[in-house]
Amino acid sequence: MRTYRSTHRPPRSSDPPVAGAVRKGPLLAICLGYFLVILDVTVVNVAVPRIGAGLGAGQGALQWIVDGYTLVFAGLLLLCGGLGDRLGHRRVFLAGLGLFTVASAACALAPTAGFLIGARLAQGAGAATMVPASLALLGALHPEPGARARAFGVWGGIAGVAAAAGPVLGGVLVWGVGWRTVFLVNIPLGALAIWLTVRHVPATRPRAERPSLDLAAQLTGVGAVAALTAGLNEAGGRGWTDPLVLGALAAAPLAGRCSCGWSGARRRPRCHRGC
């Protein structure tokens, strides 16, 4: 007498996800990194008075501590957006997350205001590296339109949660422990995000056809944002008629114009003769 075994087996963790389902492990890893990026936009604002008193920082230095992060973050987004296509989105996301975590430790240990400003700029560079790669990873991991829409909805909602939690968390940490804990909290969360990414997010291959990198246009675009931010920051302490302020505000549109000119020159179509 023959016996037949059932061909049904319980699903394993290595089985492919159900069509239309959101992959929770990768989504948690990516959203945790994005949470840290947005959190540091607002959490430092509460700590500014204590930072100024602890490091003896003036008004101009405090403005750079707050705005230097968003300056580099916004300025490098264009440049970092294409790195994933060349190096792989998972690799770029991990690199940005690692830089952000190390820079957060440097911020917590900063002995001077100048050191803290440099560490904040490094934080912004890590954030600019993470955000485009996180979007690309979510799109690659959720090819179904429904799952992709839900994943992007969660990713976008994280921004609102992090922005709202920043002042509350910053106030608790600053007044309960000290201003350095505002940056120390990023270290365990960043390490957890790195572990989750290594464990749950699959590696992605670079694109076979890599788009050309218009480095001149990218750098002049970063220069335009930096000049505008520097002029607005220094105007409060130096005055609007200061030569440094006027020079920075005048350089911003010129750099932006050069950026558009470089980009247009690179994309100008050629005729059949090659001219």
N, C-alpha and C positions, 0 to 999 in steps of 0.2 A: 504494500500500500504506500503510495507516494504522498509525501507532505509538501505543501507549497508554502513558501515564505512570502510574506507580504512585501511588496515593493515600496510601500510607504515608509518614509523615514522622517524623523523630526528635523526641522531646519537647523542648520549649523550657523555659527557666526561668520563662517567664510562664504556662505551662500550669497549670491547677488541679491541686492535689495529688491523688494517688491516694487513693481512699476508704479510710479506716482507717490511713493513714500519718501519722506525726508530722512536722510541719514543722520541720526542723532549724534553719534560720536564725532564725526567731522564737523557738524554744525556747532557743537559745543566748543570744540577746540578753536575754530575760526572766530566765533562770536566772543569768546573770552579775550582773545587778542584784540579784537576791535573794541571791546568794552574798556580795556586799559587805555587805548588810544584816545577815546572820547573823554574818559574820566579825567585824564591829565590836562584837558583843556580848561576845566572849571575847578578842579579840586585845589589848585595852587592859589586861586584868588583869595580864599579864606586865610591862607597862611602868610600872605604878603606882609602884614604888620609884624608878625613874629620873625619872619626872615630878615626884614629890615633891621629889627632890633638886635637879632642874634649875630648877623654878619656885618652890621654897620653899613648897610647899602643905602645909597641915595635914591631919589625918585627915578632918575634915569636908569639906574641899574635894576630897580624893581620892575620897571616897565619892560626891560629886556628879558628878565626872568619869566615874566608872564607871556609876553608877545613873541619872544624868540622861538619858542616851541611851535606856535602856529605859523610863524613866518617860514621856517624851514619845512614844516609839514606841507603847507600849501605850495611853496616854491618848488619842491622836489617831486611833487605828485606826477607832473608831466614826464620827468626824466625817469622815475622809477616805474612808471606804468608799463614800459616795454621791456623791463628786465626779465619778467617772467617768461616772455616769449623766447628769450635767448638762453636763459639759464634753467627754466623750470619753475613753475609757480610755487610748488611746495618748498623748494630750496630757498627761493627768495623770501617767502613768508617766514620761514624759520630764521633766516639771517636777520630780517628786520625785527623779529620778536626777540632774538638774542641780543641785538644791539640795544633795543629799547630796555630790556631788563638790566643789562650791564650799566647803561647810562642812568637808570633809576638808582642803582646802588651808588654811582658816583655823585648823583644829586644829594643823596642822603648823607654822604660823607664829606660834602663840600666844605673846605675850610674858609673860603673867601667867596665874595659875590661874583668875581670874575670866573672862578672855577665853576660855580653853579650855573652861570650863563652858558659856558661851554658845554656842560653836561646836558643842559636843557636843549641846546641846539642838536646834540647827538640824539636825544630822545625824539626830536622832531624828524630827524633823518630816518630813524627806525620806524616811526609811525608812517612816514610817507612810503617806505618800502613795503610795509605790511598791507595797507588798505587796498591798493590795486590787485595785489596777489590774492587777497581774501575773496574779492569779488570773482576773480577768474576761477579760483578753486570751487567756489559754490556753484558756478555755472557748469563747470566740467563734471562735478559730482552729481548734479541733478539735471540730466538731459531732458527729462519730461517737463513740459511747460507748467503743469500744476505743481509738481514738487519744487521746481525752481522758483515759482512765484511765492510759495510758502517759505522757502529758505531765505529768499531775499527780504520777505516781510519781517521775519524774525531778526535778520541782520540789521535792517533799518530800525526796528523797534529798540534794539540794543542801544542805539545812539541816544534815543530819548531817555532811556533808563539811566545810562551812564551820566548824561548831562545833568539830570535831576539829582542823582546820587552824589555828584561831586561836592557841592557845597555842604550837604549834610554830613557826609563821611569826613570831609576836610575839617569841619567844625569840631566833630567828636575827637578826631585824632589830634588836632592842634591844641585844643584847650584841655584835653585829657592827658596827653602824653608829651607832645612837642611837634614842631613843624617838620622835623626830619622823618617822622613816621608817615607823612603824606607820600613820600617817595619809597619808603621801606615796604609799604604794603604792596607795591608793584612786584617785588622780588618773588615771593611765594606764588602769587597769581601768574606771573610770567613763566616761572618754572613749571607750574601745572599746565599752562597752555602749551609749552614746548613738549612736555611729555604726552599730552593728549594728541598733539599734531603728529608726533613720531609714531604713535600707536595706532591712530585711527585714520589719518589722512594719507591716501596713497600717493606715491611719487608721480609726478607728471613729467613728460618728456618735453624738451624744447621743440618749438615749431620747426619743421623742415625748411620752410620759407620764412626767414626772419626779416621783418621790415627794417629798412634802413634807419639808423639813428641820426637825427639831425641835431648833432651836439651843439653847434653854434646857436641855433634857435633856442634850444633848451636852456643853455647857460644865460643867454641874454634875457630870456623870460624870467629866470630865477633872479637875475640882477634887477629887473624892473620891480618885482615884488619886494625885494630886499631894500631897494632905494626908497620906495614909497613908504614902507614900514619904518625905516630909519628916520626919514624926515618927519613923519607924524609923531614918533616916539620922542625925538629930541626937541620938537617944537614946544612941548610943555615946559621944559627946563631952560632952553636957550632963547626962546622967543621965535616968532615967525619970520623976523627979519635977519636972523643969524645967517651968515654965509654958508655954514654947513647945512642948515635946514633948507635954505633956498637951493643949494646945489643938489641935494638929494632929491628934492621934489622935482627939480628940472630934469635930473637924470632918469627918473622913472619912466616918463612917456617916451624919452629918446630910446631907452633900452627896449621898451615894448615895441616901438616902431622897428627897431633893428631886428627884433625877434620875428615879427611878421615878414619883414623883408627877406631874412634868411630862409624862412619856411617857404615863402613864395618862390624864391629862386630855386630851391631844391625840387619843387613840385611842378615847375614850369614845363609844359609839354614841348617836345622837340619835333621839328618837321622831318620829312623823310631824308633830308640831306644831313641831319645831325646837328644843325645850327640852333 
